[in-house]
């Protein structure tokens, strides 16, 4: 299917040299024609506090919510901290998901991650999938992009050089584009 797909991408790591930031850059490189990415610095988000939200969304949160709302799909690129999603990513999701007009509802999404560990963020991705159920998001199920031993998969310039990982990532992004077109058609 042809056409443009605008993706809002979350990088769950704040570290500039993180494998997940490199993974997001590789996604941009390997994306199918017509797919574009936008993101924000989730480190700018204050810690979620319902008392603050009752007064209105802070400007960086409102800007993030609007970008999610206008996107065709969402991409989560996450490390794994303590068998789960990093707190900073969960915080951004918590802010974005508050009423009114929760912007994740009905959006297709994809999940990927990189880790020096042997499971390549599998547990964090599983937890994100659980959150997607509540958020009424529709994740692409296959292929899964779990970049294990990430310290061996990127070159010194931060480019993903592992060919199987590149192929899985390209397949996932193609599946996200196709999934997004199916949602647009309905």
N, C-alpha and C positions, 0 to 999 in steps of 0.2 A: 504494500500500500504506500502511496506517495503522500507527501504533505509534510508540513512543518510540525514539530513537536517541541514545545517549550517545557523544559524540565527545571524544577526548583531542586537544587542539590544541597543536602546537609552533609558537611564534613564533621564527624563527631570528635575530631581531635583539634586542639588549639595550637599544637606545636607546628611551627612553620616547616620543619623538615620531617614531618610524620609520614609514615608509609601510606596512611589513608589520604593525606593531601596529595601524595604522588599518585595514588589510585584514582582520585578524582580527576587529576590532570590527564591520566591515561584514558579515562572514560571520555573526556572531551576530545581527545585525539582519535579514539576508536569509534566514536558515535556514527551512526548511519547519517547519510546526507539528509539535511533538513532538521536535524536535532540540535537544539541550542540549550545552553545551561545558564542558569543564574543562581546565585547563592548569597548568603550574607554571613557576617562574622557572628556566630552564635555566642562568642565570648563577650559580646556587648550586652547580652541580655542580663538583667538583674535576676537574682534568685526569685523563683515564683513565690508570690505572696498574694493571697486572695484579697487582703485589705487594700493592697496597691491596685489590683485589678478592678476593684469596686469603684475606684476613682478614675479609671480609664486605663487603657493599655499604654505603657511607656512607648515613646516614639520608635525605638528600634524594634519593638515587638509588633506594633501596628504595621510598620513597613514590611516586616517578615510575613505577617499574615496576609497582606495584600499581594505580595509576590507569590505566595503559595496559592492563593485564590485565583490568580491570573494564569498560573501554570497549567499545562495539560497533564503533567505527571510529576511525581516526586522521586528523587533518588536519595537513598540513605547510604553513606559511606562511613562505616563505623569501625573503630577499634573495639577491643574487648577488654574491659576493666573488671577484675574480680568476678569473672564468669557472666558479665552482663554488659549492658549499654553504659557508656560513660555518662556521668551525672550531667555534664554540660549539654549533651545531646538530649537527654531526658528532660532537662529543664526547658530547652527550646521547644520541644514537643508539647510539654505541659502548658507553656504560655500560648502557643499557637492554637491549642485544642480547646481553649475556654470559650464559652458562649459569649456573645451571640455569634451566629454564623460561622461555626467551626469550619475552617477552610480545607481540611483534609477529606471531608466526607465525599465519597464517590470518586476519589482520585485513584488512578492506577499508580503503582509504585514499584520500585526495584530496590534491592538491598545488596550491598557488597562490602567487603572489608578485607583488610590485610593485617597480619600479625606475624611477629617473629616466632610465635608458638606453632605447635603442630596441628591445631584445629582451625587456624585461620579465621577466627571470629565467629565460629559456628554457634556458640551459646548466645552471644550478643545478638546475632541475627535472629535466632529463635525468639528471643525476648522482644525484639522489634516486631516480628510477625504477630506475636500476641497483642501488642499494642495496636497493630493495624486492624485487628478485629474490632476493638472498641472504637477506633477512629473511623470505621467504615471505609477503610482503604482496601484496595485490591492488589496485593503483591503478585508480581510475576513469580511463578513457582520454580521454573527451570530455565536455564541452568543456574545453579548456585555458584556464586563467585566468592570463594573462601581462599584467599591467598595466604597459605601457610609458609613458614620460613621466608617471610617477606624480605629479610635482610639479604637473601640470595637471589631475589627476583628483580631487583632494580639496579641500574648501573649507578656510577658515581654522580651522574647528572640528574638522578631521580627519575629516569625513564624506565618504564616497565619493559624488561627485555625477555621475560619468560614467555615463550611462544604459546604454550597451552593456556596460561593465564590470560594472555591477550585474546586468544580465540574465545575463551569462555566469556570474557568481558564484552567482546563485540557481539556475541550471540545474545547475551542478556540485554544489551542495549537495543538490539534489533527486535527482540521479543517485547521490550518496553514500548518501542515505537509502534509495533503492531497492536499491542494491547491498548495503547492510547487511541489509536485510530478506531478501534472497535468501540471504545467509549464515546468518542466524538460522533460516530455514526448513529448511536442510539439516543 
